[in-house]
Amino acid sequence: RTSENRGEHMRKSTKIIFYSLLTLFILASAIYALLFSAPGNRILRPVIEKALDSRVSGKLKLINFKLSPNAIKLLINMNKNSIIKLNAKIDLFSESIDGTYSINIKKLSNLPLSGANKLSGSLKTNGHISGNWKRLYISGKSDIFGGITKYKITIQRLHALTAAKVYIKAGKISKLLAVKLIPSYINGLFNIYANIEMKGDKLTGRITTKVYDAALNRKAINKNLKIKINRNYKLTFASKTIIQKGFAKTQVEFKSNPADISSKDIKINLADKSMKGDYVIKIPDLQKIEFIIGIPIRGFATASGTISKGKRLLVSGRLFFSAGSARYRLKDALLKVNSDNIKSSKLLYMLFYPQVFRSRGKIRLLYNLKQKKGEFSGKFADGRIEHGLLTNLIKNILHFDITGEIYKKTEISGNISKDAITANLDMKSSITEISSKRFKIDLNKNTINSKFKIAVKKQSVLANIYGNLKSPKITVDASKLIKSKIKKRLNKIIRSKALKKMIKKFF
């Protein structure tokens, strides 16, 4: 019986194994049929389509889907705007892929992006994809910027970008700006080479950029911005960036007809996005940047210093220009300027004003760039007034030449707004004094409206200076002086007290 029981047990075990294998075979056949057969592909298509659509905020349609044990084909239409194709060989055991892809986006503006990331234009790209779920390699080329655009990227575990190489040659700046919905303020070409890799949790790499055959687009700038330029200034730009140890170090060189800007060391902390660096700005002819500063000016200027940006923006440096030199500091929107070496005649020349005063002095300026208002003060020593219409009028009326006087102390102070300057002036020599309260300069019309009191010894007159600053009109009111002289003359002639009282009423 024991042998019969053993035989019966063996038969039962054999049946269990047989039916188990049969069940696994049937299940495998069903999975194969579901995954790799045409009917199975039709069943899987809506499931995959729904899964993909849930990851992309747009209307996605899986137009073509074909999966076999060693190949996959996909044709996706997203938002009736973008076509994505994939044709690749696959290996289920090694979980690898090797094939080609193409993407055709007719309108980047139709992509479901947030408002800040809205794009424009179109995009066509195609290339090669290979690797497995642990490490995927994608390479290709694109026509997005007009020139030659090539790229290679490495993705780890299907979600982390670990390496990227981008090469763009002869890309069009206008197309680059158009992608971000920016008018073509600059026309020209650019090259970019970037080789970036993630090592552990640190980013390393190198980026070089070059802009050439480029110029400002006068029509686009004048149409869209509140500045006016009269020519398409040519420009070039080059930069080199090295990324290592958590920092991006950049060298920059910008050259153009109006100005040259360079920096030997700009350092950006990639962790907190703070930045600090140096800069040099050279402007050989200030008349060429009138479209930037908004007022006519001439001469030269060179500025150099440091710039940093953390929680607050801080720019400081020294300025050398035709009229002297100055130190400045910009903290967020507040600008402070201090100069101990200003030549007044050269400053007036720079501003296209008559060079009526010659001296050296100090100027202090405090200006809020955001509020567009501020205040200033100036002190000048040992000054001289130049010959002109006003000095000739004073000489004829007071019989005194004020151009021969040395004004030991000259002070000016006032307020600056967006449209005007309001100031006070006080000048003193040994025997003369010139003063003006709240004279006004209109910065939009470039005009002046002022009244000056000019006193020589005990005699004084009022002068009105008004009109265009380049060639103002001047009138002198000497009525009080004349009345005073007549009164004194009559007092000497008339002896009667009663008549003197009557004369006093008239004067």
Order of alpha helices (4+ residues) and beta strands (2+ residues): alpha-alpha-beta-beta-beta-beta-beta-beta-beta-beta-alpha-beta-beta-alpha-beta-beta-beta-beta-alpha-beta-beta-beta-beta-alpha-beta-beta-alpha-beta-beta-beta-beta-beta-beta-alpha-alpha
